[in-house]
Amino acid sequence: MIEVAAAWDDEMEAGDRRITGTVARTRVAPGSKSERVDVVLRTAGGDEYAFRRLGGNAFRDDALEKLVGKTITTTGQLADHIFIMKDWTVESGG
């Protein structure tokens, strides 16, 4: 089954990127004052991004928690190592 999280125009806005990856929960910034378990997006190419939802809580977002373990295709903005997603689709079998 494919779920569509938000209805957006088929056109991406300037600066938007579309990324496919697996949503995971992992320890970030180990050994620092900022060390925590966070939700990340891992691509098949080995890239890993801190993962946020536009308008979502940066510290705990239940919508992101529900995606952990799923493979998604998402559209959003990449700022440094943080991907801020606008919408997503859960891939079949993901």
CORWO-V612974 format. One record per backbone hydrogen bond with DSSP energy under -1.0 kcal/mol. CO is the residue of the C=O (numbers start at 1). NH is the residue of the N-H. If there is no record, write none. Layout:
CO/NH ; CO/NH
This chain:
3/90 ; 13/16 ; 17/76 ; 19/74 ; 21/72 ; 22/42 ; 23/69 ; 24/40 ; 26/38 ; 28/36 ; 29/32 ; 32/35 ; 36/28 ; 38/26 ; 39/51 ; 40/24 ; 41/49 ; 42/22 ; 43/46 ; 47/43 ; 49/41 ; 50/83 ; 52/85 ; 53/56 ; 61/65 ; 62/66 ; 64/67 ; 65/68 ; 67/70 ; 70/23 ; 71/91 ; 72/21 ; 73/89 ; 74/19 ; 75/86 ; 75/87 ; 76/17 ; 77/84 ; 79/82 ; 81/50 ; 82/79 ; 83/52 ; 84/77 ; 85/54 ; 87/75 ; 88/5 ; 89/73 ; 91/94
